[in-house]
Amino acid sequence: MSILAAYLAPHPPLILKEIGRGEEKKVKNTIEAMEKVSKNIASLKPQTIIVISPHGPLFSDGIAVMYEKYLSGNFNRFGEYTIEYQRENDIELIDQLTSIMKKKYRLSGALIDKKTAKHFGTSSELDHGTMVPLYFVDKEYKSYELISITYGLLSYQDLYKIGMAISEAIEKMNRDVIIIASGDLSHRLKDSGPYDYNPAGKIFDEKILELLVNKKNTEIIAMDPEFCEEAGECGKRSIDILLGTLDSYDYDVEKLSYEGPFGVGYGVVSFENLRSDDKTLVDDIEKTRIEYVKEIMDKEDEFVKLARDTINLFVESKEKINFKQSKYYKINDLKSIKKGVFVSIKDSGGLRGCIGTFLPTRNCLGEEIIANAISASTKDPRFPAIEAYELNDLIITVDVLNTPEAVENRSELDPLTYGVIVSSDYKRGLLLPNLKGIDTVEEQLKIALNKAGIDASETYTIEKFTITRHY
C-alpha cells in the first residue's frame, strides 16, 4: 500500500457548471481532463486523498493542515449555495506526517482546527483550491478520507522534503493514497486576466509543463523564484510538494490538457503507474541550489559581503562584527557616509527577511549595514529567525537610501524609480522602489499605507526617495 497516483489539477470555481453558468464551456478541455482523472481515481479506490492547496491558511514558516475530525466547506462566497462538502479527516496519517516532518526534516506544520483557526484569524473550512478538484472526484467516487494541506512560504527544497515526508508517512501507515496538487499556472496570460499581462506567463506555463512531462524535476525545483513571481503563478509550490511525494518512484506522466481563455493557465497532468525506484533527487536539488547561490555570492560587492558575513557570524555564534576592526573599515564609503539602509534576504521560496532604516541611526554605513543585517535575519516579525542550515540558501541585497523629498503631486511618483514613505501622525510606512509585481503608483501607495496602518481616507503625507541597490 502506498501512493497510487498523483495529479496536477487547476481550481477555478467557474469550471463548476453551478458557478460558471455557461462560462465553463470555454474550458471544455479542462473539464474533460478532470473527468478522466476522476474516473482513474475511482478505479484505484484510494483510502485517502491528499490535496495540496494554495488557498487555505498560509504561513511563512510551515505548512497548514486541517485538523478537524470532519472537514467541511461550501462555495457560498462564489454565489453558489447548493453545494455542501463534508468528508472525514485522516487524523492518524496527519499525526504520522507531522511527526516525520519534525523529527527527520526539522520542518513544521500548523494543525488547524476551530480553536487554532480563531487564534490565527483564519478559517477551518475547506478552501476552493481543495474543493474544486474534489467536485469532479465525488461524481465518480466518495469512499475516501481527506487530508487538506496548504503549502507554506518555505524554500522550494523544503517543500520537496515535505513531499518526501508525506510519502514516508503513507508507507508507515500502510495507506492507499492519491495526491492532488491543486494549483493554477500563470495568471498573467492576458490583460483581461486577474493581473496585468506579462510575457513571462506564457513562458512559465510552457516551461513547467515541458519539464513535468520530461521528468526534469530538479530543474523544476530550481526554477528562479523571481521568474515564477513575475509569471504570476500560484501552483508552483503545490507542484514542489507533489514531486517530493514521488521521490524514489518512477512513473508514467501525461499532460491531459492545458488552456487559458480567461488569462489564467489551467494545466491537468497525471502521474500514474508508480514503480519503486531507489534513486532520490534531494541531494541533487540541494547541490543545484547551493551552486546557484554560490555563483551569486562570488559576484557580490563589498556592501553585500559585509551583510552576509554579519549574518553568518551572528547566526552561527551570536557574535557581532566589530566594524572598525574588520577588513571592511578600509572602504571609504562604508566608514565615511551616513545614510539609511535596508537589508533584504531571500531564499528559494521568496522573501526571508527585510528590515532597514530610512534615515541613518549609526555612525556610518558600515555600522548601519551590520545592525540591519542582524535585524533582518533574526527580528523580522513575519519570519522565524534564520538558522545555520539555511545560510547557503540566502541571496542578499543592500539598499542605501538617499534623502527623502516631499511629494506635492502623485504625478511626481514612479514605483520603478522612487520608493515612498507615507506618514500620518505617529504612523509611518515605507516601500522600496523597483519591487517585483508593483507596477503602478496606486499599488505602491496602497501597500505602503497598509504597512503603516493608515486608512486611505485619512490625511497623510508622501515622501519619495531613490536608492542605490547593492548586489
MARBA-143665 format. One record per residue (C-alpha): residue in one letter; x, y negated, z negated. Coordinates in steps of 0.25 Angstrom, whole numbers, padded with zeros to 4 digits, always signed. Layout:
N
AXYZ;...
This chain:
471
M+0000+0000+0000;S+0006-0014+0004;I+0003-0025+0014;L-0006-0020+0025;A-0005-0032+0034;A-0003-0047+0033;Y-0009-0059+0041;L-0007-0073+0044;A-0021-0080+0045;P-0026-0094+0046;H-0036-0100+0037;P-0044-0111+0044;P-0058-0111+0037;L-0064-0115+0051;I-0062-0101+0057;L-0073-0096+0048;K-0086-0098+0056;E-0093-0103+0044;I-0084-0115+0043;G-0079-0116+0058;R-0094-0117+0063;G-0089-0115+0077;E-0075-0121+0076;E-0070-0107+0072;K-0072-0103+0087;K-0059-0111+0090;V-0051-0102+0082;K-0057-0089+0088;N-0043-0082+0089;T-0040-0085+0075;I-0053-0079+0070;E-0052-0066+0079;A-0038-0064+0073;M-0043-0066+0059;E-0054-0056+0062;K-0043-0046+0067;V-0035-0048+0055;S-0047-0045+0046;K-0050-0032+0053;N-0036-0028+0052;I-0037-0031+0037;A-0050-0023+0035;S-0043-0011+0042;L-0032-0012+0032;K-0041-0013+0020;P-0032-0020+0010;Q-0034-0020-0005;T-0029-0035-0006;I-0028-0047+0004;I-0018-0057+0000;V-0020-0071+0007;I-0009-0082+0006;S-0015-0095+0008;P-0010-0110+0009;H-0023-0116+0003;G-0024-0111-0011;P-0017-0117-0024;L-0004-0122-0019;F+0009-0123-0028;S+0023-0127-0025;D+0030-0116-0033;G+0022-0103-0031;I+0010-0097-0024;A-0004-0097-0030;V-0012-0084-0031;M-0027-0084-0034;Y-0029-0076-0047;E-0044-0075-0050;K-0050-0061-0050;Y-0059-0065-0039;L-0055-0075-0029;S-0066-0083-0022;G-0067-0095-0012;N-0076-0101-0002;F-0076-0111+0010;N-0085-0122+0003;R-0074-0133+0006;F-0076-0130+0021;G-0091-0131+0021;E-0094-0116+0020;Y-0102-0111+0009;T-0106-0097+0012;I-0092-0090+0012;E-0088-0086-0002;Y-0076-0078-0004;Q-0072-0069-0016;R-0062-0058-0018;E-0055-0050-0029;N-0041-0054-0032;D-0030-0044-0033;I-0024-0049-0046;E-0015-0037-0048;L-0008-0039-0035;I-0007-0054-0039;D+0000-0051-0052;Q+0010-0042-0046;L+0013-0052-0035;T+0015-0064-0045;S+0024-0054-0054;I+0033-0051-0042;M+0034-0065-0037;K+0038-0070-0051;K+0048-0059-0055;K+0054-0056-0042;Y+0053-0069-0034;R+0052-0079-0045;L+0040-0085-0037;S+0027-0090-0044;G+0012-0089-0041;A+0001-0096-0048;L-0011-0088-0051;I-0023-0096-0048;D-0036-0093-0056;K-0047-0103-0060;K-0039-0107-0072;T-0025-0110-0065;A-0033-0116-0053;K-0039-0126-0062;H-0025-0129-0069;F-0018-0131-0055;G-0030-0139-0050;T-0033-0129-0039;S-0043-0118-0035;S-0044-0103-0038;E-0053-0102-0026;L-0048-0095-0013;D-0044-0105-0002;H-0048-0105+0012;G-0034-0100+0016;T-0037-0087+0009;M-0052-0086+0013;V-0052-0089+0028;P-0043-0076+0031;L-0052-0068+0021;Y-0065-0073+0028;F-0061-0065+0040;V-0055-0053+0032;D-0068-0052+0024;K-0076-0050+0036;E-0069-0036+0038;Y-0064-0032+0024;K-0067-0036+0010;S-0061-0025+0001;Y-0049-0032-0004;E-0044-0041-0015;L-0037-0054-0012;I-0025-0062-0016;S-0025-0077-0013;I-0011-0083-0013;T-0008-0098-0010;Y+0007-0099-0006;G+0016-0109-0013;L+0025-0120-0008;L+0037-0111-0010;S+0049-0109-0001;Y+0046-0100+0011;Q+0055-0089+0006;D+0048-0089-0008;L+0035-0088-0001;Y+0041-0076+0007;K+0045-0070-0007;I+0030-0071-0012;G+0026-0063+0000;M+0036-0053-0004;A+0031-0053-0018;I+0017-0051-0012;S+0021-0038-0005;E+0029-0033-0017;A+0016-0035-0026;I+0007-0028-0015;E+0017-0016-0015;K+0017-0015-0030;M+0002-0016-0032;N+0000-0006-0021;R-0010-0014-0013;D-0014-0014+0002;V-0014-0029+0005;I-0016-0039+0017;I-0008-0052+0017;I-0015-0064+0023;A-0006-0077+0025;S-0016-0088+0027;G-0011-0100+0034;D-0014-0109+0046;L-0002-0113+0054;S+0001-0127+0059;H-0009-0138+0056;R-0003-0148+0066;L-0006-0142+0079;K-0015-0153+0083;D-0018-0167+0079;S-0033-0162+0077;G-0028-0153+0066;P-0027-0155+0051;Y-0013-0162+0053;D-0007-0170+0064;Y-0001-0163+0076;N+0014-0159+0075;P+0021-0150+0085;A+0027-0142+0074;G+0014-0136+0072;K+0013-0128+0085;I+0028-0125+0084;F+0026-0119+0070;D+0014-0111+0074;E+0021-0105+0085;K+0034-0102+0078;I+0028-0096+0065;L+0019-0086+0073;E+0030-0082+0082;L+0039-0079+0070;L+0028-0071+0063;V+0025-0063+0076;N+0040-0060+0077;K+0042-0057+0062;K+0053-0069+0061;N+0049-0070+0046;T+0062-0076+0041;E+0060-0087+0052;I+0046-0090+0047;I+0050-0091+0032;A+0062-0100+0036;M+0053-0110+0044;D+0056-0124+0041;P+0046-0129+0031;E+0046-0143+0037;F+0043-0138+0050;C+0031-0130+0044;E+0027-0142+0037;E+0027-0150+0050;A+0019-0140+0057;G+0008-0141+0046;E+0007-0126+0043;C+0000-0120+0031;G+0003-0105+0033;K+0018-0104+0033;R+0019-0101+0018;S+0008-0090+0019;I+0016-0084+0030;D+0029-0084+0022;I+0022-0076+0011;L+0015-0067+0021;L+0029-0064+0027;G+0035-0061+0013;T+0024-0050+0011;L+0029-0044+0024;D+0044-0044+0020;S+0049-0029+0021;Y+0038-0026+0030;D+0038-0024+0045;Y+0024-0027+0052;D+0017-0030+0065;V+0014-0045+0067;E+0004-0051+0077;K-0001-0065+0080;L-0016-0063+0081;S-0020-0077+0084;Y-0015-0092+0084;E-0023-0104+0087;G-0024-0119+0083;P-0036-0126+0089;F-0038-0135+0076;G-0024-0139+0075;V-0020-0128+0065;G-0013-0115+0069;Y-0020-0103+0065;G-0012-0090+0066;V-0016-0076+0063;V-0005-0066+0062;S-0005-0051+0058;F+0006-0043+0051;E+0002-0029+0051;N+0007-0014+0051;L+0017-0017+0040;R+0028-0008+0038;S+0039-0008+0027;D+0052-0014+0031;D+0063-0015+0021;K+0068-0028+0027;T+0066-0041+0019;L+0067-0055+0024;V+0068-0062+0011;D+0084-0063+0011;D+0084-0068+0026;I+0073-0078+0023;E+0081-0084+0011;K+0094-0084+0019;T+0088-0091+0030;R+0082-0102+0021;I+0096-0103+0014;E+0103-0105+0027;Y+0093-0115+0032;V+0095-0123+0019;K+0110-0122+0019;E+0110-0128+0033;I+0103-0140+0028;M+0112-0141+0015;D+0124-0141+0024;K+0119-0154+0031;E+0115-0161+0018;D+0120-0175+0015;E+0126-0179+0002;F+0113-0185-0004;V+0106-0171-0002;K+0119-0163-0006;L+0118-0171-0019;A+0104-0168-0021;R+0106-0153-0018;D+0118-0152-0028;T+0110-0159-0038;I+0098-0149-0037;N+0107-0137-0036;L+0115-0141-0049;F+0102-0145-0057;V+0094-0133-0053;E+0105-0123-0056;S+0111-0129-0068;K+0102-0141-0073;E+0115-0149-0071;K+0115-0163-0064;I+0125-0168-0055;N+0134-0180-0060;F+0133-0189-0048;K+0146-0197-0052;Q+0154-0184-0054;S+0148-0177-0041;K+0154-0177-0027;Y+0142-0186-0022;Y+0147-0198-0030;K+0157-0201-0019;I+0146-0204-0010;N+0144-0219-0010;D+0129-0219-0006;L+0125-0209-0017;K+0133-0217-0028;S+0130-0232-0024;I+0116-0232-0019;K+0103-0233-0028;K+0090-0228-0021;G+0078-0219-0023;V+0080-0205-0019;F+0070-0193-0016;V+0076-0179-0016;S+0067-0169-0009;I+0069-0154-0010;K+0062-0143+0000;D+0063-0128+0000;S+0058-0120+0012;G+0043-0121+0006;G+0044-0137+0007;L+0046-0147-0004;R+0052-0142-0017;G+0055-0155-0024;C+0055-0170-0021;I+0058-0181-0031;G+0064-0195-0030;T+0065-0210-0034;F+0060-0221-0025;L+0070-0231-0032;P+0083-0228-0038;T+0083-0223-0052;R+0098-0219-0053;N+0112-0226-0052;C+0114-0221-0037;L+0108-0212-0026;G+0117-0200-0031;E+0110-0200-0045;E+0097-0203-0039;I+0098-0190-0030;I+0103-0182-0042;A+0091-0186-0050;N+0081-0184-0040;A+0086-0171-0035;I+0085-0165-0049;S+0071-0170-0050;A+0067-0165-0036;S+0072-0151-0039;T+0067-0150-0053;K+0056-0160-0057;D+0047-0162-0045;P+0033-0159-0051;R+0028-0152-0039;F+0038-0141-0039;P+0045-0132-0049;A+0060-0135-0052;I+0069-0129-0041;E+0076-0116-0045;A+0090-0112-0042;Y+0086-0101-0032;E+0079-0112-0023;L+0092-0120-0021;N+0096-0114-0008;D+0082-0117-0002;L+0081-0132-0004;I+0082-0143+0006;I+0084-0157+0000;T+0083-0171+0005;V+0086-0184-0002;D+0079-0197+0002;V+0085-0210-0002;L+0074-0221-0003;N+0076-0235+0002;T+0070-0247-0006;P+0055-0247-0004;E+0047-0258+0003;A+0033-0263+0000;V+0023-0260+0011;E+0013-0270+0015;N+0006-0263+0026;R+0005-0248+0029;S+0010-0250+0043;E+0024-0252+0037;L+0024-0237+0033;D+0029-0225+0041;P+0029-0212+0034;L+0041-0207+0042;T+0050-0219+0039;Y+0045-0224+0025;G+0042-0218+0012;V+0031-0224+0004;I+0029-0228-0011;V+0015-0231-0016;S+0012-0237-0029;S+0000-0241-0038;D+0003-0246-0052;Y+0012-0235-0058;K+0008-0224-0047;R+0019-0223-0036;G+0020-0213-0025;L+0032-0211-0015;L+0032-0203-0002;L+0045-0202+0006;P+0045-0204+0022;N+0046-0195+0033;L+0039-0183+0026;K+0034-0171+0034;G+0019-0172+0036;I+0017-0186+0032;D+0016-0194+0045;T+0006-0206+0042;V+0006-0217+0032;E-0007-0213+0027;E-0002-0199+0023;Q+0011-0205+0017;L+0003-0215+0008;K-0007-0204+0004;I+0003-0195-0001;A+0011-0206-0008;L-0002-0211-0015;N-0005-0196-0019;K+0009-0195-0025;A+0007-0208-0033;G-0007-0204-0037;I-0013-0217-0031;D-0026-0217-0024;A-0027-0222-0010;S-0037-0232-0015;E-0028-0238-0025;T-0020-0251-0023;Y-0005-0247-0021;T+0008-0252-0015;I+0016-0245-0004;E+0031-0246-0002;K+0039-0240+0009;F+0053-0235+0009;T+0063-0228+0018;I+0073-0216+0015;T+0086-0210+0019;R+0084-0195+0019;H+0096-0187+0016;Y+0096-0172+0020;
